[in-house]
Amino acid sequence: MELVCPVKMYHWGKVGLQSLVANLKKSSDESFQINHNETYAELWIGTHPNGPAMLKNNDILLEKWLLQHSHTLGEKVQRSFGNNLPFLLKILSIGTPLSIQVHPSKEIAKELHSKYPDIYKDSNHKPELAIALTTFEALCGFRPLDEIKKFFSNIPELSDLIGIEKVEKLLKSDEFSYKNNLKNCFESLIKASENIIKSKLELLLQRITSMDDSQDILGSLFIKIYHYYPGDVGCFCIYFFNYLILEPGEAIYLGSNEPHAYISGDCVECMACSDNVVRAGLTPKFRDVDTLCRIINYKCDSAKSKILCPIVESEYSVIFKPPVSEFGVCRICVEPGNIYNITPRESGSVFIIINGTAKIQGIHVKKGQIFFFKQNEELQVQVSQTKEPFLLFQAFVNI
């Protein structure tokens, strides 16, 4: 069952034909016109009310269809989540850095939705998985303590902004006593006066651009982010958070309250069905700094720990299974001319074709098309004899 899904045109998306999101949409919908001056950021695949999918040639919302055909989701899904998809699958094309943000836990999401329903419009948590489609840059989680200490020692602009007394307490901390001191330092940074932040950033920029080798203080990354957000406190966050560069097929998992920001690239993203975001930097949108500082996970860990390695399912498929029940994602890549039987899932699933052409159950399919399949459905993929492999991603309930 083919779906028609909406595109989101946020300011941070890629422009025109540079956007994978725009190209995928155009490939499956000839009526879709790409504006070369617009930024195409996200393609949403699911039933979230802010961007619901519809059945192609039918104009019926997928959510409504599922209510009438709930058996297609599977008994386990119905028992746990009712008659709807508990996940939201997206494609992201990132041209400029996204906001410094966290996604609240279920408990905190309920609290925020109750107090501020106009800002936090649902009460669900939003753990998420990002799988790189191109080289993909991101900030994720607090760096190992020793790395943060090194930056405090080597970047006087950062230490001055936070305050020497708080910095010294963190420098004296060990792996068992750092969290409260890290919290105090981060809060001082993120809540500092805009004028002081701006002046310290300008001093650091001058120093970085005058250096022959700026790699020790992430000079090129700082310059890139500063270019888009001059004077924004988020520029300093690169010295607190892990910097990751993912290659296609690599993934990171972001649990509740995990600080992160995507910098550039294209990815497949899957999450629990929610749109709750608490922001505090690198954004023109509303910043809820107090909430972010209260709920953020102040745990220092390595960049490597943020990587979610897939499970090999077959010669052509791997599965990314995060530690939540709402979703899992299968990456299927079949070489030209081959035939592959997709493993039946216990839940209803959706999938999007990223590259190539094939026949599925004898029906011609191509890049950009999106489908819903019922639980336990057997699917045979016969890939065309072309120069490119057939790449698709399938999201299902992780039960």
N, C-alpha and C positions, 0 to 999 in steps of 0.2 A: 504494500500500500504506500504509494508515493506521497510525500508531504511537501507543503510549501511553507518556508520558514522565514522569519523577518530578519532584516539587517539593521544593526544599530550604527549610527554615524556619529560616534563620539570624537572629540577634538584630538585625541591621541592616536587615532587610527591612521592607516596608510592612505596616501592620496591616490584616487583614481585607479588606474590599471596596475599600480604598484601593490595594491591590496589583494591578497589571496581571497579574502572574504568577498570582495567585489567580483573577482574572476570566477569563483565557485558559483555565486548567485547568477551571474550572467550565463555561464555554461548550461545551467539547468532551466533558465527562464529567459528566452529570447526577448521578451518584452521589457526586461530590466535594463534601464539605461544608466551607464556609468558616467557620472559627472567628473571630469578631470580635475576639478577644483575642490571636490568634496572628500572627506576622510571617512573611509569605511572600516569600522573597528571590529564589530562582532556579528556573527551569525548564530542565532539562538535556535536550538532544536529541543523542544519540549512543550510543556503545558503551563509554564509560568505565566501568570496574567499580564506581566509587563511585555511579553513577547511570545504569544502562543502560536503553535504550529497549526496548520489547517490541512485537510485532505485535499490533494490536487484534484481539480475539476469537479469539486463537490461543495466547496465553501462551507464545510462543516469543521468546527474546531476539533482537533484531536481529543481534547479533554472530554467534549460532549460525546464523541464516538466511543471513547473508552468506557464511559458510564453505561452505554448501551451494549457494549461488548466486553464487559469486564473479565470474562473468562480468558481473553487473549493475553492478559497480564500474568496469569498463573495463580494457583491457589496460595502459594507462600507469599507472593507479593500482596495479594488481597488481604491476607491475615495481618500482615505487618504494616501495610501502608494504605489500605483501602483501594479504591478503584481509579487510581491515577499513577502517573510516573513519579517516583520519588526523587528523580534526578533531572538535571538540566545539562545538556551537551552543547558546547560552543566551539566555534572556530574564532580565534583572535588574530588580527593583523595589527601589530604595534609599531607605530612610526615614531612616537615620542614617549618618554617615560610615563608610566601610570603612577597613581598616588601611593604614598606610604600608607599602608592600611593593615587592618586585621579583620577577621570575620568572627563574630561572637559565637560562643557555645550556645546550646539550646536554652540553658537556664538564663543566660544573660540576654539572649535574643528575645525571650518572653518578656523580660523586664523592660528592655528598650522599646519593644513594640507597644507595650502597655503605656509607657510614659510618653513616648514620642512617635505615635503611629504615622505622622506625616513624613518622618525621616526614615524610620525603620518599619517598613510596610508589611513585614510578615514576622512570625515568631519562631522561625526555624533556624537551625544552625547552617553553616555553609562550608564544611570541609571541601577542599577541591584538589584536583589533580591536573597538572599541566604537562602535556607531552609535546616536545619540540617537533615542529615540521621543518623549520629552518634553524640556522644558528640562533640561539635564543638566550638573551641576557636577563638575569633577574637578581634581586636582592631577596634573601630569605633567612629569617631567624638571626638571633644574636651570634656574633662571631665567637670563637674560643676566647676565653678571658685574656690569655697572653697576647693575642692579636690586638684586642682593644687597648690593653695597657701600652703596647708598643706605639699605637697611634697617639694616645694621650701624651706620651713622652716626646714624640717626634713632630707633633702638630700643635704649636703653641696657641694658634688661633682657636682651636677646638677647646683646649684646656682653659684658656682665658674666658671663653664664653660660658663654660659650665661652672667655673669657679675652682680655684686651686685647692681649697679645703676639701671639696667633694671628690675632686680628682685624686688627691693624695689618699683618701680613704679607700677608693677603689684600687689604687695601685698597691696598697698594703693587704688587700683582700686575697684569700685563697679560694680554691675550688669549693669549699664548704661554707664560705661566709660572704660571698660576693653579691647575692641577689638584691639585697636591700640597698647596697651602695650603688649597684648598677642602675637600679630604679631611680635613685636620687639624681644620678648623673644624667640619665636620659630625660627625666622630667625637666631638669634645669635647661637642657638643650632645647627641647621641643616647645617649652613655654617661654623662652627668652624673648626679649623685646625685638621687634622687627628691625628697628634701626641698628641695634647692636649686631644682630645676625647679619644684616647687609654689610656692615663695615668689616666684620671678621671674614666674611666670604670674599670680599674684594681684596683684602690683604692676602688671603690664601691663594686666590687666583693669580695675583701678581707674582707671588713667590713660586707657584708651580710653573707658570709660563716662562720664568727666568731660569729654571733649572734645566740642565742637560739631560738628566735622567730622573723622571718623576714617578717611576713605577712603584717605588717604595710607599708612596702615599696615594696610590691609585689616581695619578694625575690625569690620565686620559679619560677615565670614567667621570671624574669630577668636572672636567671641562665640558664633557658631553651633556651632563645633567644641568650644569650651570647655564649652558647655552639656551636651554628651554625654560629654565626656572631660575633666572638670576635673582638673588636675594632671598631664596626660599630655604628654610631650615632643612628641608629634605636633602639638600646637597651635602650636608654634614652627616647624614644617616649612613652613607656608604662606609663610614669608619666604625659604625656599630654593627651593621648587618653583613652577613656573608654575601659575597659576590660570586654568582655562578654563571658559567657559560655552557649551555647545553647544546649538544649536537643532535641532529634529527634522530628521533627514536628514544632519546633520553627523557626522563620525567622527574618531576618533583611533586611531593605531596605536602599540602599545607593544611594542618589541622586547625582546630579552633584556637583563636587568639594568637596565632603565629604571625609575627610581623613580616611583611613582604612588599615588594614592588616589582612589577615587570618593566624592563628597560627597553627592549627592542626584540623584534622577530615575530614569527608566526607559530601558533601552537593550537593543539586540540586541548580543550579544557572541559572537565566534567566535574560536577559539584552536586551536593544536595540541593533540592529545588528551593532556592532562596536568593534574594538580591540584597541581603544585609551586608553593608560595608561601613566600617568605622575608619575615617580618614584623618590624617594629621600632617600631611605635607605633599608637595609636588602635585597640587591640584587646585583648580579654580572652584571646585565644589565645596560644600559645607565641611568644615573640619571640626570634629568632636574630639578635641585634644584630651580633655579630662577623662572621657570614657576610654579612649585608647590607652592612656597611661595607666588606668585602673585595671584593665583586663588583659593587657599584653603579657605574653609569656616571656618572663625574664630569665630564660634558660640559655646559657651559652653552649654552643655545640658546633661541630665542624660543618663545613659546606657539604662534605661527602655524606653526612648523615641525613641530608634533606633529599637525597636521590632515592627514588622508588624504583627498584629493579623489577623488571617483569618476570613472569613465569612462562617458560617455553611450553606452549600447548601442542604445537605441531611444527612441521617443516616451514610452514608459511605464517604461523600466527603465534603471538605472545599476548599474555594477559597482564594488565596492571590491576592489582587488587589492593586498594588501600584498606586501612583498618576500620572501615565503616560499612554498614550493610546497604546503604542507599544506591551505591553504584560500583561498577567495575568497568574497565574498558579493554577491548580486544583490538590489537593492531594486526591487520591481515595484509600481507604484501605477497602477491603471487606473480611469478615471472610470466612473460608473454607466452601464449600457447599452451599453458598448463591448465589442468582441471583440479579444482579444490572443493571439498565438501566442508562447509562451515559447520562447526560443532553446534548442535542444538543447545539453546539456553533454557533454563527452567523458568525464565521470566520473559515477558514481552521486551523487545529491544528496538533501538533505533540505530541506523547507521548512515554514514555519509561517505561518498566516494570522493577521494582527494585527487586521484590521478588514474588515468587509463580508461579503457573500455572493456566490456565483457558481456556475457550473457549469464543472467541468474534465473534459473528455472526456465531457460529458453527465451527470456525477455532481455532485449538490448538495454544496457545501462551505461552511463558515462559519468565523467567528472562533474561534481556539483550536485548530483541527485541524492535525495534523502528519502529513506524508507522506514516504515514501522513494520516489524514482523512479530507475529504471535509467539507465545512460548512453545518450546519443543519443535519448532518448525525446522525441517531439513532443507538446507539451501545448497545448491551446487553452482559453483562459479566456473565458467569456461572463459578464460581470458583470451582476448584477441591477439592475433599475431602482429604486434606492433613493436616499436623500439622501447616502450616504457612499461614498467610493471604496473599491475593493478593494485592500488593502495586504498584501503578503506578502514574506517574506525567504527566499531560497534560498541554502544553503551548498553548495559543491562543492569539489572538489580543484583547486587552481590550477596545472594542468599545461599 
